[in-house]
């Protein structure tokens, strides 16, 4: 792969200026204005090509503008896009069946965004606690982990341990208890008679790709079963092939009671999420308890069905495992003194820098200048999550660009 000299045109500068002027400033993106994507690559308005190592936070696992997903979306968009759940449509039943068979689930609750799926799970597990477990009304408690990231809604930021995420948005809903991530003893100790659920990410992505100790989830599953607590795994980032398995829970051979998927469920074409569960938990919902105008719409279902098909039929999950090992090894071989650790699973990787190395943001800026787009997180860590269609040559190219960027700064 060749490196292009990257420049920013007046048109790019004008677009950035307009975004700054008219838009709420709740993001601080790299100053690259993208206009086209194909496979692992994106192009900016000046024609410069980049290898995308973020995949829209794993929403584009199948690669940008996958032709089979595009065709399914176009075909369905020309027939029927939205009915609301007031009426039935011919895509939803097939979506239910195919997703359940693929993930070994009993029931599906379709939603739109990942945060909606999390909020839905919180509602459902509370209702299960009152109606099935017998917790007194208004007393249900859900355990979460420090450094978690489950979305940006008011209820979710209320149980975040990130001061910036919480700051200025209170008061917050009660009913949550925070424990350290990766500590099964802390989970056991935190469970009380009113505990109805444990919400946790298999790998903490936003925290910097933090992987729990081996055997952690095996013990978590045993504790939740023994103490009659619903295990809720947020697989919105880790799921659908990102870690080299369909779901990250499979690395320890467990099954959650509630599994949350989104992002790559529609291959980057459309916001689609889902709560997957057994009949006992999702079965507590009755007509009128919960809903969404767009959740389960025919366009979303058609797109998601094809997104799942290409993920499986084109071997993307297995490729994620192979290329993840190759890329992790390549990054680990750099040996630059600024690197503190390279970690990850599948194509969900992170390079953590030493605190005195100058920070991750300058490194991401340098990588952009070399034709590679990555995201900094928690000041000293760079996340790398390219589409699951990555080739061996491209994996090696990423390592080479990373080493060159480290030298440059």
Secondary structure, DSSP 8 states (H G I E B T S, - for coil): ---------HHHHHHHHHHHHHS-------S--EEEEEBTEEEETT--EEEESSHHHHTTTT-BT-HHHHHHHHHHHTT-----TTS--TTHHHHHHHHHHHHT-SEEEEESSHHHHHHHHHHHHHHHIIIII---TT--EEEEETT----SSHHHHHT---HHHHTT-----S-EEEE-TT-HHHHHHH--TTEEEEEEESEETTTTSEE--TTHHHHHHHHHHHTT-EEEEE-TTTTTTTTSSSSGGGGGT---SEEEE-GGGGTTSS--EEEEE-HHHHTT--TTSS--SSTT-HHHHHHHHHHHHHHHHTTHHHHHHHHHHHHHHHHHTS--TTEEEEEEETTEEEEEE-GGG--HHHHHHHHHHTTEE-EEETTTEEEE---TT--HHHHHHHHHHHHHHHHH-
